[in-house]
């Protein structure tokens, strides 16, 4: 077992022991104070207790009162390991892992409790505008500067949010529009040559409108090949994102918010001698991706006596990609509208809603080909998904709450879909809470927008049967215990056990034929189960420690056999340690994670690469100096241990010297034949990836806000 794992494991044990020590110390020294004046000891944590969340029940509720467990991560948490976008910013969230899927273009997905990224619904201000095609290529375009907080629900949430929320959801809450005029700028660069600029300013328009504008520009144009395979270790990127949010005052303080965002990204990776004149040719291999994306969203509190709200969103995503000499053109448009009625009757808190989503998708793959036509892109997918939902939160007494929910959707292809949910919250005492959640989820799949391997390496996609929607059943048990000690010491323990059972799981077969991906519904079932433990510790208002550990078993069961899901770790740990030095205006943040081995994608029995990844850890340190009002200078080191996946295997990209398979010989059954030039019987494939290719690197930045 590696030293980094031992260190992380020791820290986790301390996290579990420390609250008991604090409590014992408190009972020993001040038992009368605890019994007589608990409210005074609760003051340091009052802000956390009053924190308002919206994701679990689709209405504003104090986090401590929500029957659905919701994890909240503030913008301050994201700044402890500054990232260029939300994808990297979630690296230190317990049970959540950003996974890169390609050594060349570095596309990725966000996994919750080990489930693939396609099972995670990503919302912006509660709007389902990041899905399918944009989940693969749009996550890196969400700058951290526009985020106020991130709310995460683990487990199915389809009873409120419909398709794609089968494994969990991430709700990115953008910054509020202030009525105070201000300008903020954040500049950051790294020793790899990555540069990021965030500019945000607020201003008033007339007497009733306040506007927040955010501009993000990211550039990385320095090809690096540390592993000497003649391919870029990190894709080169040029990205601009413009975001604007309007808050318009209405009569009787009703809300009207409008927001829009435009994203353009030019990304490429490939052989070191590649340039854009080679795009689409076999002179040199490159993966070049142009992304254009427009989003519009809003919510409006209707001018009626009842509390009714209208929310809507529109988005257009256009993709122009070239994988070697394989062209992928994709266009996706999504229109969404939802109306909710929030009605409280005695101890019943009702939420009624109606929603509809229209999705248009077209590309140049067999996914949109007309039957027996032999042509591509002439039969676009047009999916209408209307739904009705109802939710009732029943307060039995101060200790017991029950939430009942049911959603009905009608899919234009798959017909009627019902997704029920039930939740129970037991308040043991003001410091201890127990939550039990059960529910179902469903997901309708678009393979060509979710599986990058279907394009990279020029594999052909084969669908062996008519695919059915995936369904899941989930049980989640959550326990929270808040402990308070002397000198404003406080600890919060958060323990969860989860179990998810999948029917009709759609699995890609990468092994039968190395030139094909064969998709079919699983002839069996899949199970994701595990335990998650988290601890938030605050000592003397200077030292703060956030620890997390998740153990899980994610496996496929068919034909009496159990198979561990590919690219899924059994154990993961995260930590964030922060300490303040007020006398010298310095803050130190030490963040990290650790992962156990995961099964990796091999190309055949002769593939010399390791079938499992090693234990590994990514650790970072940051120093922030804030002496001047409104100004902060920060810098540090990422990947302190200089971990590189190339130390584990002789190479990462298979057949990097022959990316177009010009010298690969195939057997009649499609299998690669072993030859003197290809002794391991491999074809070109860049999907063997489990950790970033960037080693140790420094970063430096400055933030300045003036009003």
Beta strands, then each sheet from edge to edge (+ up, - down):
strand 1: 52-53
strand 2: 61-62
strand 3: 71-74
strand 4: 96-100
strand 5: 108-112
strand 6: 120-124
strand 7: 127-130
strand 8: 147-154
strand 9: 168-174
strand 10: 182-190
strand 11: 195-205
strand 12: 209-220
strand 13: 236-248
strand 14: 256-270
strand 15: 286-301
strand 16: 307-323
strand 17: 326-345
strand 18: 348-363
strand 19: 381-395
strand 20: 400-411
strand 21: 415-429
strand 22: 432-443
strand 23: 460-463
strand 24: 470-484
strand 25: 490-503
strand 26: 506-509
strand 27: 516-521
strand 28: 524-539
strand 29: 543-558
strand 30: 561-564
strand 31: 571-581
strand 32: 586-595
strand 33: 616-625
strand 34: 631-638
strand 35: 697-706
sheet 1: 1+ 2-
sheet 2: 3+ 8- 9+ 6+ 7-
sheet 3: 4+ 5-
sheet 4: 30+ 29- 28+ 25- 24+ 22- 21+ 20- 19+ 18- 17+ 16- 15+ 14- 13+ 12- 11+ 10- 35+ 34- 33+ 32- 31+
sheet 5: 23+ 27+ 26-
end
